[in-house]
Amino acid sequence: MGALFTGTVIFLVLGLLAYFVVSAIYRNDKDAQGLGQLSVVLATVCMYIMWATCFLHQLHPLVRPIKEGAH
């Protein structure tokens, strides 16, 4: 599960980076800062779940390919 762990770490690092960037941009407006931080966290979690789901479905597909001519 090396690739899944690596992808998780990448999403975590990028999410934290985006979180702190939003915090720095909206440091004077606390309402906008909170909304931006919430948006970053929700977007990061949703994108990670989508990526992990797609990755795992490609790793272990539910439907196997049908070979041509094998009837």
C-alpha positions in Angstrom: 0.0 0.0 0.0 2.9 2.3 -0.7 1.1 4.4 -3.4 -2.0 4.9 -1.2 0.1 6.1 1.7 2.1 8.4 -0.6 -1.1 9.9 -2.1 -2.5 10.4 1.4 0.6 12.3 2.5 0.5 14.4 -0.7 -3.2 15.4 -0.1 -2.4 16.1 3.6 0.5 18.4 2.7 -1.3 20.2 -0.1 -4.4 20.7 2.2 -2.3 22.1 5.0 -0.5 24.4 2.6 -3.8 25.7 1.1 -5.2 26.1 4.7 -2.3 28.3 5.7 -2.4 30.3 2.4 -6.1 31.1 3.0 -5.3 32.0 6.6 -2.6 34.5 5.4 -4.7 36.0 2.7 -7.8 36.7 4.9 -6.0 37.5 8.1 -7.8 40.8 8.6 -11.4 39.4 8.0 -12.1 36.6 10.4 -15.4 35.6 8.8 -13.9 35.2 5.4 -10.9 33.4 6.9 -13.2 30.9 8.6 -15.2 30.3 5.5 -12.0 29.9 3.4 -10.5 27.5 5.8 -13.7 25.4 5.9 -13.9 25.4 2.1 -10.3 24.2 1.9 -10.8 21.4 4.4 -14.0 20.2 2.8 -12.6 20.4 -0.7 -9.4 18.5 0.4 -11.4 15.7 2.1 -13.8 15.3 -0.8 -11.0 15.2 -3.4 -9.1 12.7 -1.3 -12.1 10.4 -1.0 -12.7 10.6 -4.7 -9.0 9.9 -5.5 -8.8 7.0 -3.0 -12.0 5.5 -4.3 -10.8 5.7 -8.0 -7.4 4.4 -7.0 -8.7 1.4 -5.1 -11.3 0.5 -7.9 -8.4 0.4 -10.4 -6.3 -1.7 -8.1 -9.1 -4.3 -7.6 -11.7 -3.9 -10.4 -15.2 -5.3 -9.8 -15.7 -6.4 -13.4 -12.9 -8.3 -15.2 -12.2 -7.6 -18.9 -13.6 -10.1 -21.4 -11.0 -11.4 -23.9 -11.8 -11.2 -27.6 -12.6 -14.6 -29.1 -13.1 -16.3 -25.8 -16.7 -17.4 -26.0 
